[in-house]
Amino acid sequence: MDCSICFEAYDDGSRVPKQLSCGHSLCARCATACADSESRLRCPQCQKVTLAPENTFTTNYELLNFLMICKANQQKKRVTFVRQEANDSTDLLRNSLKLVKGIDQQH
């Protein structure tokens, strides 16, 4: 999921999702940058104004947890894929060796 202002993916660093009073979220960097001098921020999606004294926007922990779970699942899938590729390569090598041994035994 991406910030609706900068279109960068949320993360657990400077792009942590911050929840506005309307329920929409922005990354921390954009929320801070877009707030006016009175710490008001107009939601780019619904135009509702959020007041956040001294830019203390609330972290959207539900969204952050969801994103971390998705990231962990993607990493597990990559590991599984790499393992499968390694198994396929090993099988290919074994079959090639069998073929070479078979050719050698025929000569």
Sequence and secondary structure as in RCSB ss.txt:
>XXXX:A:sequence
MDCSICFEAYDDGSRVPKQLSCGHSLCARCATACADSESRLRCPQCQKVTLAPENTFTTNYELLNFLMICKANQQ
KKRVTFVRQEANDSTDLLRNSLKLVKGIDQQH
>XXXX:A:secstr
 B TTT  B  SSTT EEE TTS EEEHHHHHHH  TTSEEE TTT  EEE GGG  EE HHHHHHHHHHHHHHH
HHHHHHHHHHHHHHHHHHHHHHHHHHHHHHH 
